[in-house]
């Protein structure tokens, strides 16, 4: 194996270069090479300064993920960072691309940092349930200030080179060639003594000591974002230690907090999910040599909320879109909403005016269905009606060019039935975007029985181009996400009749870590979704609410009453409706425990997930977890429903379901896979 670290002299500056593609991860060989290079600089009297740089697309972008879960190989990263900082000659970090995690800690160990304007610097360890463990929480506040350190460590959000320069994290912004300029900078500072060691600085800490409320203010400002997570608070406490303790004691506190996180279930869950997301892109059983089809233009049928949102994904990625509607009013309304969404992003500084114009300039709105003939991928985004969808696909069959992929955005309907209605079933698949489609990251790509391998590969590849996290699903009612949602909804509604309130059921879900409970979600989405619209036909609680115009937040009333700021409160009207239905159905109301709610709404989801695996409707258990974290807000610190079930123990899940089996009645049946794995002491995820 070639040594990833090389050295060369330029005058009296030793240039230390890492070449460890693709992202110069800080694996064992890199760590060993850096320590050896610093020792070389120390031993050579002719060397007066050192520059540490990286080849390829980026500076060190973090730890080597292939080392996760394996016995450590010396030297540890903290030793490498200390060796750099303790060098008796000035060391300059030359940053391009990203300096992330351990990469930024290496840069903080250097005495000076220079960066190109496009670089980004950050410590994203919190997203893996951890904190920067090589002195980062102690050096960063000393260099960039406590405010920036808190923001960077506790949220994991990187900052631009410009922001880094403004706060003192970067000493000089470089225009032009990075390494020659870094060498020039090293020559400028080679005789400056004492060396500016990050661990010894106090000036930035003095500012924070004058405002001790900074930590509690930060906690309050981010309370909603941090709810349920362990790692953000540990990061805050570690940064706080930089103010309260000398560096030598602060790093001990940092190490203690790091080890507490590392041994916790949240870090395991978040690291598991990191790999799960990457696995989701892999398609099982693809014939060797399969290549994706070329997609130059996309067609979208329907300019409503979904069609417009779907179109924005492609426009933002620079892919031209032809969007078709039946009436000029609907077309104008849809394109107007899209422009307003783009302008709102520009107003927040997320896009420039030029980017807005470029994206909207790629849109071709039309009433001419035949304009779709030039598209390589056509996505139908009309309402959920099989007859309507078949009629649209029949028209597409006549005009779409050979090899065009024909996709339905259906969230429930049978993709194979749609495919069987036309002459080219091999080109048909599902692309289920989640609402709002221009924001939600998840995309379920539904593989039909006759979907061609290259069509499936193309859909997965295009998902990456539009920055979606795509998961392959099989054809079944509701695919992965909505199918698992159904048993939760069924049991939640039955629990209402049996004695639980909407508030209790929702509270249990929110305390578990979900962004909202089933009835809060129903009010937000619209209680009337799927309602038959016959006010005289009242067969269940939902029918009764809809007949009273209680359609959710949009009407100011649903399962809850809402004030003019959409704040919910319990509804006596709803409570009476529930009690009337319970009496009518002969249901004896009783006190319901929070644990019963968990067993009947969340354990049942795990059981349905096991059935999905059993039937081959998901490729792997981790794909189910990706769907639920990105599509439905399952807390990532619990890994996803299948990882959570493994953490609880599958025998525990089975025992809980057996306790509730009689109450759930004919709506419930056990997954054989779940029973078998529980009996064998196995797990869904590894």
N, C-alpha and C positions, 0 to 999 in steps of 0.2 A: 504493500500500500504506500502511495506517495505521501510524504509528510505534507500536511496541509499548511504548515507555517514555513515561510521562507524569509530570509533576511538579505539585504544588500545595502551597501554604503553609498551615500550621496554626499561627498565631502565629509564633514564630521557628524552627519546625521545618519543614524541607522534606521532604515525603513523596514518595518516588520509587516509582512503581508500574509493575510489568510486567504486561502483558496479552497474552500470547502463547500462546493455547490450542493443544493441550490440557494441556501440562505445563510451560509457561513455559521451554521449552528455550532454551539460551543460544546462539541463532543470532547471525549477524553484526549484524543490526539491534538486537538486545537489547544486545549488547556495546557497540556504538557509542552507544546511548542511555544506558547506565549511565555511560560515561565523560563524556558530555556533561552529564549530570545532576550529577555530582560537580563538574565545572568550573563549572556554574551555581551550586552551593552555595558554592564557593570565592569566586566573583566577587561574591556578594550579601552585603554586610556585615550585612544584617538577619537572615540565616540563621545560627543558632547551633548547630544540630544537624540530622542527616539520619536519616530512617528509610527503609530499603529493604524493600518489601513486594511481594507478588504477588496479583493477582486470580485467580479461578477456584479449582480444586481443590487447588492446591499451590504451594509456593515453587519456585524453580528446581530442576527434577528432573534436570538434567544437560545434556550436550552436545546439539546438534541433529544427530540421526543422519542427516539428509538432507545434511549437509556432509561425511560420511565419504567419504574417497577423492577429494575435490575440492581444488583449490588453495586455500590458506588466505586468508581475508579479514581484514584488520586491523580492529580491534586483536585480538591474541591474548588468550586468557583470562588468562594471567599478568599482562599489562599492565593489564587491567581490575581484577584483584584488588589489584595494587600501587597503582593510582590510588585505589581506595577506602581502602586502609590509610593512604596518604600524605595523605589529606584532613586539613586542619588543624582540622576540626570533627568532633566525635564522630559516628560512623555506627553505627546500630543495625539489625541484621537482624531482621525480624519474620517468624518461620517458622511455616508451617502445612503440612499435607500431608507432603511429603517434601523434604528438602534433600539431594540426592544428587549425588555426583561434583562437577562444577564448581559446582553449587548450594551444596554445603557449603564449597567453596573460596571462593566469594563471601562466604558468612557468616563464614568465618575471616578474610577481609580486613577485615570490619567490626570496629569496636572493641568492640562488645557484641552479644550474641545473646539474643533472647527468643523463646519458642516456646509454642504451645498444647500441652496435655498429650498430644494424640493424634498429634503430629508424630513423624516418624522422620528420623534423620540418618545418612548413610553415604557411603562412597566405594567404589562397586561396580566401579571400573575393572578390578580384577584379573580379573573375570569376562569381560572382553573382552581379556584377555591383556596388560593395561597397568597403569599406576599413576597416581595423581592427579598431573597434570603442571603444575599451576598453583600450586605451593608447598604443596600439601596434605600431602605427606609431611614437610614441615619445620614447618609451622604446627601441625598436629594434635597431635604429641607435646608441643609447647610449651604447648598449651592444655588438652588432655584427659589428658596423661600418656602415657608410652611404652607401657604395657600396653594401653590402649584404642586407641592409634594402630596398634600392631601388629595387634591383632585386627581392627580396622576395615579397614585397608589390605590386609592379606595374605589375609583371608578374604572381604572384600566384604560382610560381614553388617552391616546397619544397626542402630542402637541406638534405643531409645525416647527421647522427650523427657525422661522421668524419669531414665533412666540418664545422659543427656547433662548434665542439671542436676547430678546427683550427682558427676560427674567434672569439672565445671567448663566443659564445652563450651557449655552454655547458662547464661546469667546469671540469668534469671528465667523461671519458668513462669507463663503467663498463663491466667487463668480469665475467661471473658467475651469481649468483642470484642477482637480482636488488635490492629488498627491504633491505635485510641484509647489502649489500654494501652501500646503501643510508643511512641507519641508522649509519653505521660506519663513513661515511663522515660527517653526522650531528654531531656526537660526536667529530670529529676533529675540527669543526668550531664553536662549541657552545659558546665558550668564545670570539670569534673574535668580536671586536668593533672598529669603528662604523660598523653597519651592511651595507653591500654593496647594497644599494637600487638602482635599475635600473634607477629610475626617477631622481636621484641626480648625476648620473655619467656625467662627462664632457670630460674625456680623449679621447674617440673615436670621439667626435664632433670636438675637436681641430684639429685632422688630416684632417677632411673634410673642415674646415674653411680655411686651407692653400691651398685648391684647389676648389675655388668656381665654376669652370666650370664643376664640376662633374655632376650637374643636367642637363645642356644643352647637355653635351656629351652623357648622358644616353638617353635623349629624341631623339637625332639624331640617335643613334645606334638602337633604337627600333621604329623609326617612322613608318615603314611599318607595324609592328606587332600591333601598337597601333592605327592605322588609324581608325577614326570614333568612337572610344570608349571614353566615358567620364571618367570612373573609373581610368584608369592608370594615367592620368594627375592629378586627385584629390589625388591619393596616393603619387605621386611625390611631390605635393605641401604640403601635410601633413608631409612627411619626411623632407622637406625643412624647415618647421616651427620649427622642433627640433633644427635646427642650429640658427634660427633667434630669437627665443623666449625662455624664461624660460619655464620649464615643465608645470607649472600651466597655462600659456597662450597657450602653444602648444596644450594641450588637448582640450582647448576651440575651437581652430582652427580645430582640428581633428573632434570634434563633429559637428561643423558647416558644414564642408565638407561632413561628413557622412550623415547629414540630407538632404543636397542638393541632394546627390546621391539617397538616399532612396526615395525621393519624385519624382524622375525622371522616365521617361518611360523606360530608358535603364535598370535600376535595376529591374523594374517589368518584363521586357522582359527576362532578364538573369535568374531571379529566376523562372519565368514561365517555361523556357526551362529546368532548372535543374529538375523540376518535370515531364516535358513532356518526357524527356529521360527515366526516371524510369517507367512511365506509358506504354511506348512503348513495354516493355517486357511482359506485361499482354495480354493474349489471351482471347478474348471474346468467349462465347458459347462453352467452352470445357466441355465435360461430366465429372461429378464428378468421381474422382478416376482414371483419365487418367494419365498414367505414361510414361515417355520417353523410347524409345528403347535404348539398349546398343550400343554404337559406340566405337569400339576398333581399327578399321582400316578404312581409307578413300581411295576411288579410285577417280582419276581425269583423265578425257579423254581430251587430248590436252595439249601439253607442250609449247604452245605459251605464249604470254605476260600474258593473263588472267589465263591460266591453271597453269603456274609457280607461279604466284602471289598467286593464291588460295591455292596451295599446301604449300607454305611457311607459311601461317597462321596456318595450322594444324601441320606442322613440329615444328614450334616454340612453340606450345602448348604441344609438346611431343606425338603427335598422329601420328602413322606410316601412310605413304601415298604410294600407288601404282599409278604411273603415266604412262599412256599408250599413245604412239604415233604410227603413221603409218610408219614412216621411221626413220632409225638410225640417220641420219643427224639432223632431227627435234628434236629428243629426246636428242641428245648430245648438240645441241644448247640451248635447253630449260633448261637442268640441269646445263649447264655452266653459264647461266645468273643467275640462282638461287644461285649458289655458289658465283658468283661475288657480288650479292646483300648482301649475308650474310657477305662476307669478307669486303665489304664497311662499313657495320654496325659495324663490329669488329674494323676497322681502326678508326672509330669515337668514339670508347670506349663504344658503346651501347651494345656490346656482347663480351664475352671472346672467345678465340680460342676454349676452351672446349665446349662452348655452340654451336658454329658453327659446330664443329665435331659431337656433339650429334644430332643436327637438321638434318644435311645432312646424317647422318648415319641411320636415320629413313626412308629415301627415297628409294623406289624400282622402278627404271625406267625400263620399259619393252616395247617390241613390241607385247607381247602376250596379246591379249584382254581377254582371259580366266583367266588371273591372277586376274581379278576384281571379280572373283567368291567368294573370301574370304572377300570381303569388306562389311561393314555394311552401309556405305553411299557412293554413287557414284555420282560424279558431272560431268556432261558433259559441256565442255568449248570449243566447236568448234564454227565456224563462224555462223552468223545468216541466216540459210537456213532451212526452215521447213522440206524439204525432207531429208536433211542430218541428222537432229536431229531425225526424225522418224526412219530412218534406224539404227542409233546408239541405240535408245531405244528398237527397235525390237531385236537387238542382245543382249542387256542387259537382256531383258525379258527371253531369253533362258538360260543365264548362271548365273545371279545374284542369290544369295541365298534367300530363302524365308524370307520376312521381311526386306530385304535391302531397304533403301530409295534411290530412283532414282531421282536426282535433275538436273534441267537444269539451266545453268547460263545465259539463254536468257535475253535480256534487253527489248524486245518488244513482242516476239511471244507468241501465245496462248498455255498456259500450258495444258489446258483441251484437246486441239486437240492432243498434244503429248501423254497425258495420255490415251486418247480413242484409240490410235493406238496399245496398248499393253494389256495384260491380267490382269495386276495388277494396275489399275489406282489409287487405294487407297495408293500406295507407291510413287506416283509421286507428285512433287511440284517444285516450282522455287526457286533457291537461286541466286539472282542477286547481285553479287559482283560489286563494283565500282572500276574503274582503277585509279592508280595502286592498285591491289587487296591486296597486302601485306601491304599497308599503309593506304588506305581509311577505315574509321571506319564503314561506313554504309553497311548494308546488307538488301535488300528487300527479305523477305521470302514470296513467292507467294502461296497462298492457292487455290488449284484447287477445282472444284465442288465436286470431289470424294476423295480429300486428306483425309486420316484417321487422326483423332484428335491426335493420339500418334505420327504419322509421323511429323505433324506440331509442336507439342511440342518438339520433338527431334531436329528439325532444329533450333528452337529458343534457346534451351538449348545449343546446340553445338556452336551457335553464341557467347554465353556468354563465353564458354570455350576458344574460339579463340579471345576473346576480341573485338568482333564486337558489334555495336549497331544495333539490328535487329528490323525491323518493318514489321508487317503482311500486305500484299497487296492482293487485289483480282485480278482475271484474267480480264485484259482489255489491250488494245494496249498501251504499255509503262508503265503499272502498275501505280505507283504514280508519281515518279520523272520525268521520260521521257515523260509521258503523259502531265504533266504541262509545260514541256519545249517546246512542239510542238507549242502551240498558240503563245508563245513568239517569236519563230523563224519565224513563218509565218508573224506576224505583223512587226517584225524587217526588214524582207526582203521587204515587201510592203512599209515600210517607206523609204527605200533606193530609190525605184522608185519614190516616191512622193516628194523627195527633201532633206531628211536627208542624212548625210554621215556616213560611218562606224565609223569614229572617234567620231562624235557627239553621236551616239547611244551608243557606248561603254563607252564614258565619263559619260553619264547619269547613266549608271549602276554602274560604278566604284565609282562615287560620292555618289550613293545610299548606297554603302558598299559592293557590290559584288567584288570578287577578279578580275574578268574580265568581259567584255561585250560579247554579243553573237558572234560578228565577231572575236574578239580576241580568244574566245574559239574555234571557228571553225578552225582558223589557227593553234591553238595548237593541237587540236585533229586530224586534217587532213580534208581539204575541200573535199577530194576525198572519204570520208567514205559514202558508199551507192551510189556512182556514178555508172552509167551503163556502163562506160568505152568505149562508142562509141563517138569518137571525132567529128563525122559528125552530131551527134544528139544534138543540142544546144537548149534547151527549156527554160532555166532560167539562172540567173546570175551564179549560182554555176557550171552549165554545161560549161558555157563560160570560167570560171576560170580554170576548170580542163582541158579543151581542150588546154589551153595555158600552161599547166604544172604548174599552180599556185595552188599547192596542200596544201599550208600553210607553216609553219615555216620550216618543213623538206626539202622544196624545195627553201627556201629563198624568197618565194613570195606566197601570197594568197590574202586575202582582203587587206593586207598591203604589202609593200616592206620591206625586212629585210636586215640589214647589216650583217657582219660576226660575230657580237656578238648577233645576233637575236634581235636587237633593231628595232622596227617598225617605219615606216613613211608612210604618205598618198601616195597612188598610183594613178598617173594620168591615168594609163592604166585601173584600176578598175573604176575610175570615168567615163571614156569614155564608158566602158561597161554598167554601170548603166544608163547613159543618153541615150545610144542607145536602150536599152531595154524599157526604159520609153517612148521614141518616138515611138517605134514599137507597144507598147501596148496602145498608145494614152493617157498616163498618163501625166497630166499637173503638172509640178514640181513647188513647192512653198516652202516658209520658214516653217520649222517644229519647234514648240516650245519644250523645254525639257519636259514640263508638258504633252504634247501629247504623247511623247515617253513613259513616265511613265504609262499613262493611257492605251496605246495600248499594251505594253509589260508586265507590272507588274499587272495591274488591271485584264487583261485577264487571268493571271495565277491564281489569286484568284478565278475568275469565274470557271475555270477548276477544281480547288481544291474543290469548292462547289459541282460541278457535281460528283466528285469522292466520296464525302461524301453521296450525294443524292443516288448514285447507290450502296452504301455499299462496295466500293472498298478500303476504308480505314476504320479502326475501329473507329478512332476519329480524330478530327481536329489537335490535338497536334502531332499525328503520321506524318501527312503531313509536319508539321514544322520540325520534327526531320529529315525526309528525305532530306529536302531542306537545312538545316544547315549543316548536315554531308556529304551529297552527292554532293552538288552544291555550297557550300560556301556562302549561304545566311547569312548576318551578324547576329550573335547571339544577338547583342544588339538591333535588331529589332524583335527578337523572332521567326521568321519564317513567311511565307506569310500569314497564317491565323491569327496569333496573330497581325501582322502588319495591316491587314485589319480591325481587331477589333479596333486597336488603332486609325486608321484613321477615323473610323466610316463606317459601311457598307453602309449607305446612301450616303456617299461621293464616295465610290467605284461605286455604282450603277449609281450615277449622272455622273461620269466620263465616264463610259462605254456607257451610253445613248448618251453622247456628241459625242462619236466616233463610235457609232453603224452603222451609214450610211457608213462611210469610210471603216469600217471593212467588210461590206457586208455579203455574204453568209458564210464566214469562221467563223462567230461568231453567237452564240445563247446564250441567258441568262440562267443561272441556276435558276430554280424555288426556290431552297432552299435559294440562295443568295437574290433573290427578296423578299421572305417571311420574312427572318430574318431582312433585311433592313427595311421593312415596319413596322415590329413589334418592332423595336429598340433593337433587340437581338444581341448576339455575337456568333461566332463559338467556342471560347475558354472561359473558366471561370476561 
